[in-house]
């Protein structure tokens, strides 16, 4: 089976992409598998200046999921370009996830990353629930989302722009349409769901910030529902994510309409998981008699209500 995925301005050899925030800058996982086998690599969220992130503790395990409040800790775009990007394999498309606190900052960052030949696409993080300024604030207001999206598209120097949507909204399809209208090339969803864990012995939240973003298998049904709805609401490609740990999960997201997937928390459970999924997805697709993704993508039998 030919597992190639053709997206606007981006060709993936397979639909498996490590999700931003869970795969470092890619190099940290090179000991667990061949990075060149991945469809693409979406690196840790980048800001103009380095960020220390939120205070500890900022990760808590929950039933079937994980809460995090990392706060977009990163080395800053210049250090990434100088010390991380040159060591990533040139055969793999690199997607830069970017975070800023204003449309102007987003545009400046998009300009820097858009000018870098090795960057294949930009993913706009307007959905992180763990920062005080920016993040989900832009992803919950259609007008603000459009302002940021237009700013990034204008500065991206022709690179594909992926807008990463938050599930922490009343109607995610309205946000998807807003991003599409503002010129987004693609969408990715879902980011984490805002959640909380508490310790009855200390009588305190388990995260220093009180709340965090819930990820992992616990959120997969929510993610599937939202990807399904967004794929029917817009005409641009959708990259699905949210609790994917198995080949079956990958095919479920493609069946509801996703063109590719991002795999996040599974990399914490098994650092080699994105690599083993590449073979498992192909084997399962062949077992099911799928000859090409377009034969299968979005072919979910709809039900009447």
C-alpha positions in Angstrom: 0.0 0.0 0.0 1.2 3.5 -0.8 0.9 5.3 2.5 1.9 8.8 1.0 -0.3 11.7 2.2 -0.5 14.7 -0.1 -1.4 18.0 1.7 -1.2 21.5 0.3 2.5 22.3 0.1 3.4 19.3 2.1 3.9 15.6 1.2 4.2 13.0 4.0 5.5 9.5 3.4 2.9 8.3 5.9 0.2 9.9 8.1 2.1 9.6 11.4 3.4 12.9 12.9 4.6 13.3 16.5 2.6 16.1 18.1 4.2 19.3 19.3 5.0 19.4 23.0 5.4 15.7 23.3 8.4 14.9 21.1 10.8 17.7 22.1 12.8 18.9 19.2 12.8 15.4 17.7 16.5 14.7 18.5 15.5 13.5 22.0 13.7 10.5 20.4 16.3 9.6 17.9 17.6 6.8 20.2 14.2 5.1 20.0 13.7 4.9 16.2 14.7 6.3 12.8 13.3 9.9 12.5 13.4 9.5 8.7 10.5 7.0 8.9 8.0 9.6 10.2 5.6 11.4 8.0 6.7 14.7 9.5 8.0 16.1 12.8 6.1 18.8 14.7 8.6 20.3 17.1 8.0 21.7 20.5 6.2 25.1 20.5 8.6 28.0 19.8 8.4 31.6 21.0 10.5 34.6 20.0 12.4 34.4 23.3 13.2 31.4 25.5 10.5 30.5 28.0 11.1 28.8 31.4 7.5 27.5 31.5 5.3 27.1 34.6 6.5 26.1 38.1 6.6 22.5 39.3 4.8 20.2 39.6 3.4 20.5 36.1 2.5 16.9 35.1 0.0 14.7 36.9 -1.2 11.2 35.8 -4.9 10.6 35.7 -7.1 7.6 34.8 -6.5 7.0 31.0 -4.9 10.3 30.7 -2.3 12.9 31.7 -2.6 16.5 32.9 0.1 18.9 32.0 0.8 22.5 32.6 4.3 22.9 31.1 3.6 26.4 30.0 5.3 26.2 26.6 8.8 26.0 27.9 11.2 26.3 25.0 14.7 27.4 24.0 13.4 30.3 21.7 13.4 30.4 18.0 17.0 31.5 17.4 18.5 28.7 19.5 16.2 26.2 17.8 17.3 27.3 14.3 21.0 27.3 15.3 21.3 24.3 17.6 18.4 21.9 16.9 17.1 22.2 13.4 20.5 21.5 11.6 20.6 18.0 13.2 17.1 16.9 12.1 17.1 14.6 9.0 16.5 16.6 5.8 14.2 13.9 4.4 11.5 14.6 6.9 9.2 17.7 6.7 9.6 19.8 9.8 6.5 21.6 11.1 7.3 24.5 13.5 4.7 25.1 16.2 4.7 28.7 17.1 3.4 30.6 20.1 3.2 34.3 20.8 1.3 36.8 22.9 0.1 39.2 20.2 -0.7 39.1 16.5 2.4 41.2 15.9 4.6 38.7 17.7 3.0 35.9 15.8 3.8 37.7 12.6 7.4 38.3 13.6 7.9 34.7 14.5 6.2 33.4 11.4 8.5 35.7 9.3 11.6 34.2 11.0 10.4 30.6 10.6 8.9 31.1 7.1 12.3 32.3 5.8 14.0 29.1 7.0 14.2 26.6 4.1 14.2 23.6 6.3 10.8 24.5 7.8 8.1 22.9 5.7 5.0 24.3 7.5 3.9 26.4 10.4 1.4 25.3 13.1 -0.2 28.2 15.0 -0.7 27.4 18.6 -3.9 29.3 19.6 -5.1 26.6 21.9 -2.7 26.0 24.8 -4.7 26.3 28.1 -1.5 26.6 30.2 -0.3 30.1 29.6 -1.6 33.3 31.0 -1.4 35.4 27.8 -1.9 34.2 24.3 -2.6 30.6 23.7 -6.3 29.6 24.1 -7.3 33.3 24.5 -6.9 33.6 20.7 -8.5 30.3 20.0 -11.8 31.0 21.8 -12.7 34.2 20.0 -13.4 33.9 16.2 -12.3 37.5 15.5 -9.1 37.2 17.5 -8.4 33.8 15.8 -8.8 35.4 12.4 -6.5 38.3 13.2 -3.8 35.9 14.3 -4.3 33.6 11.4 -4.2 36.5 8.8 -1.0 37.8 10.5 0.8 34.5 10.3 -0.4 33.7 6.7 0.8 37.1 5.5 4.3 36.6 7.2 4.8 32.9 6.4 6.3 33.5 3.0 4.1 31.0 1.3 4.6 28.2 3.8 1.5 26.2 4.6 -0.2 27.5 7.8 -1.9 25.0 10.1 -4.1 26.4 12.8 -4.3 24.2 15.9 -7.7 24.4 17.5 -8.9 24.2 21.1 -11.7 21.8 22.2 -12.4 24.3 25.1 -15.0 26.2 23.1 -18.8 26.0 22.7 -18.7 25.2 18.9 -15.4 24.1 17.4 -16.8 24.2 13.9 -17.3 28.0 14.2 -13.6 28.4 15.1 -12.6 26.1 12.2 -14.6 28.2 9.7 -13.1 31.3 11.1 -9.6 30.0 10.6 -10.4 28.8 7.1 -11.9 32.2 6.2 -8.7 33.9 7.4 -6.5 31.9 5.0 -5.4 28.8 7.0 -4.1 26.1 4.8 -5.0 23.3 7.2 -6.3 22.7 10.7 -5.1 20.4 13.5 -7.3 19.4 16.4 -7.8 18.8 19.2 -5.4 20.4 21.7 -5.9 19.3 25.4 -9.0 19.7 27.4 -8.8 21.8 30.5 -8.8 19.6 33.6 -7.9 19.4 37.3 -6.5 16.8 39.7 -6.4 17.2 43.5 -4.6 15.5 46.4 -6.9 14.7 49.3 -3.9 14.4 51.7 -2.3 17.7 51.0 -5.7 19.2 50.1 -4.1 21.0 47.2 -4.2 20.8 43.4 -1.7 18.4 42.0 -0.5 20.9 39.5 1.2 24.1 40.7 -1.1 26.1 38.3 -4.2 24.4 39.6 -5.5 23.3 36.2 -3.9 21.9 33.2 -4.4 20.2 29.8 -5.8 16.7 29.8 -4.5 14.4 27.0 -4.3 10.7 26.4 -6.9 7.9 25.6 -9.4 9.6 27.9 -10.0 12.4 25.4 -10.2 10.3 22.2 -14.0 10.1 21.9 -14.2 13.9 22.3 -11.4 14.3 19.7 -13.1 12.0 17.2 -16.4 13.8 17.5 -14.8 17.1 16.9 -12.6 16.0 14.0 -15.7 14.4 12.4 -17.7 17.6 12.8 -14.9 19.9 11.6 -14.1 17.8 8.5 -17.7 18.3 7.4 -17.6 22.0 8.2 -14.6 23.1 6.2 -13.0 22.4 2.8 -9.3 22.4 4.0 -7.5 19.3 5.2 -7.6 18.4 8.9 -4.9 16.7 10.9 -6.5 14.8 13.8 -5.1 14.2 17.3 -6.3 13.3 20.7 -5.6 10.1 22.5 -4.1 8.1 19.6 -2.1 5.1 20.9 -2.8 2.3 18.4 -3.1 1.7 14.6 -6.8 1.3 15.1 -7.0 4.8 16.6 -5.1 6.2 13.5 -7.6 4.6 11.1 -10.5 5.8 13.1 -9.4 9.4 12.7 -8.8 8.9 9.0 -12.2 7.3 8.7 -14.0 10.3 10.1 -12.1 12.6 7.7 -8.6 13.4 8.9 -5.9 13.5 6.3 -3.1 12.7 8.8 -2.7 12.4 12.6 -0.5 13.7 15.3 0.5 11.3 18.2 1.2 12.9 21.5 0.9 11.3 25.0 1.6 7.9 23.6 5.2 9.0 23.2 5.4 9.4 27.0 3.9 5.9 27.5 6.3 4.4 25.0 9.0 6.5 23.5 9.2 4.3 20.4 5.4 4.4 19.8 5.4 6.7 16.8 7.9 4.6 15.0 6.2 1.3 15.6 2.9 2.9 14.5 4.2 3.5 11.0 4.4 -0.3 10.3 1.3 -1.2 12.3 -0.9 1.3 10.5 0.3 0.1 7.1 -0.2 -3.6 8.1 -3.7 -2.9 9.4 -4.7 -0.9 6.3 -3.6 -3.7 4.1 -5.4 -6.3 6.2 -8.6 -4.2 5.8 -8.0 -4.1 2.0 -7.4 -0.3 1.8 -5.4 0.5 -1.3 -5.0 4.2 -0.8 -6.0 6.6 1.9 -8.5 8.4 -0.3 -10.5 5.2 -0.6 -10.9 5.2 3.1 -10.7 8.8 4.4 -14.0 10.3 5.4 -16.0 7.2 4.5 -17.7 6.8 7.8 -21.3 5.6 7.4 -23.4 8.4 8.6 -26.4 7.8 10.9 -29.7 9.5 10.8 -31.1 11.0 14.0 
